[in-house]
Amino acid sequence: MAMERAATVQGDRSVLVEVAHADYERTRELLSRFAEIEKSPEHVHTYRISDLSLWNAAATGMSAGDILDALRSVSRFELPGHLEHEVRDCIARYGVCSLHESRDDDARLRLAVRDAFVRERLAGDKRVAQMLSPCPDGFFIETRNRGAIKQALLKIGFPVTDLAGLKPGAPLAVELRGDRFTPYPYQDQAAAAFARAGGHGVVVLPCGAGKTIVAMLAVHALQTQTLIITTGREACSQWRRELLHKTNLGEDAVRCYESRAPRVSPVTITTYSMLASKGGTGATGHVHFDRLAREPFGLVVYDEVHLLPAPVFRLTAELQARRRLGLTATLVREDKREGDVFALIGPKRYDVPWRQLEASGHIAAANCYELRVELPDALRASYANADAREQPRLAAENPLKLRALQELAERHAGDRLLVLGTYLDSLNTAGKLLGAPVISGETPHAERERHYAAFRSGQQRRLLLSRVGNFAIDLPEANVLVQLSGTMGSRQEEAQRLGRVLRPKPGGAVFYSLVTRDTVDQQHALHRQLFLTEQGYRYYIEDWAPSADEPGEDSDVPRLH
């Protein structure tokens, strides 16, 4: 019976899963609750049970027994004894340290530590002892160190449960427009899980699954003024449109905060880059952050929290007395700062597998293909002799990718096609080939909005986007996406890009990634696939070559210069 199971659980906390096994899907779904995928080659996938993945599982209500029972149900062999001990020990550390209000001093918080030995360890740790003052059941800390102590204790293996008081914020009467939309059950469940947790944490939902609506439900539940932080101006505009359409809030109650028009409203929407702007004489030296931190916001929403820039983490530590809701499609960060998200914004409070929402029709069914394209003979020497910094660009700008793109565009002539890429030269060349506009970071905001509107209306059926397409843009009609080039194996980018075509629609969606064979492009693609594998997508790999009647090297297909 045990040999019929799909996984081998090893003592180093890795779990090997046989992809072709009949029990693969159940095994993958169970492991995704408390483990992280590390490798996803064709036949055997590798998961890792990390401390952080276990603590996120604990935050969603899983016990050590639940996790161990899940592992036993998928493992071919008996679990290593020391692994069981490590899982129980790790889960037991969740909640040992907790923050509370100090009854008689608003300038201090009480760090309760329920284990005497842990109290001794903290008192003797040079990194944290300077922030601590002893009290009978733990320590006092200054309120201004609330974020810093949570970061520090997480790093030494003791995540803090933050139970200290939060500012209620100024009241705001918000009603949802039930005549215009009805929340899906999973959206209600996500908002309820956030509220039950005390008002801080992260909700993980697929792109296109309505994370904006989860935030609206939270605002409605809290009835408080709210600051929303997004990835860019287009996202700000999209959030404002959604709030005005789905709530009773008027035009003056919802504003986009910009440097040229720094107006604050009961619901204020701004960008991460705006908060990170340095200047002014305020407490943090970040002029817009210091301006907004003075406002009576009772809730801060972090859109696409996996993209939170490093400079904003320090500023986020200043907002620990506010309710904090992080929204994301993936907890993966390429800079490995998932722990800071956990400590400063909160642990995962709710997630739902992408394939589950696909099966229920809440997001589009998607087929994912990697098309491997040869590097032309004439370019192989240039690639081989290039340094490591140049090779990704040369592989990405493979001119045969343009022929493959042209073939895909012809195959999907009646569809709404998005082409995304990292390198502007190849994108601009592809735009000429397809007769379609290219939108990059240099494209003026008004021009971007004009092209987006033309795509939504069907007047324009093809659109090419640089990395601006990774972020929240509202193009629900798109059903075919071709990835011409990507960023150094970024799993979070893969999540964002696939999400561009996942809004529910008849016929589902197709995602193609064009990859230059036997180059760093292929290596990076293998890493990007980890995200799709984690979510349960099968990534079909095919070889592409010009058909027999394709033009030769002297064809009229535009070339890069």
Buried (B, 14 or more C-beta within 10 A) or exposed (E): EEEEBBBBBBEEBBBBBBBEBEBBEBBBBBBBBBBBBBBBEEEBBBBBBBBBBBBBBBBBEBEBEBBBEBBBEBBBEEBBEEBBEBBBEBBEBBBBBBBBBBEEEEEBBBBBBEBEEBBEBBBEBEEBEEBBEEBEEBBBBBBBBBBBBBBBBBEEBBBBBBBBEBBBBEEBEBEBEEEEBEBBEBBBBBBBBBBEBBBBBBBBBBBBBBBBBBBBBBBBBBBBBBBBBBBBBBBBBBBBEBBBEBBEBEEEBBBBBBEEEBEBBBBBBBBBBBBBBEEBEBEBEBBBBBBBBEBBBBBBBBBBBBBBEEBBBBBBBBBBBBBBBBBBBBBBBBEEBBBBBBBBBBBBBBBBBBBBBBEEEBBBBBEBBBBBBBBEEEBBEEBEEBEEEEBBBBBBBBBBBBBBBBBBBEEBEEBBBBBBBBBBEBBBBBBEBBEBBBBBEEBEEEEBBBBBEBBBEEEBBBBBBBBBBBBBBBBBBBBBBBBBBBBEBBBBBBBBBBBBBBBBBEEBBBBBBBBBBEBBBBBBBBBBBBBBBBBBBEBEBEEBEBEEEEEEEEEEBBEBE
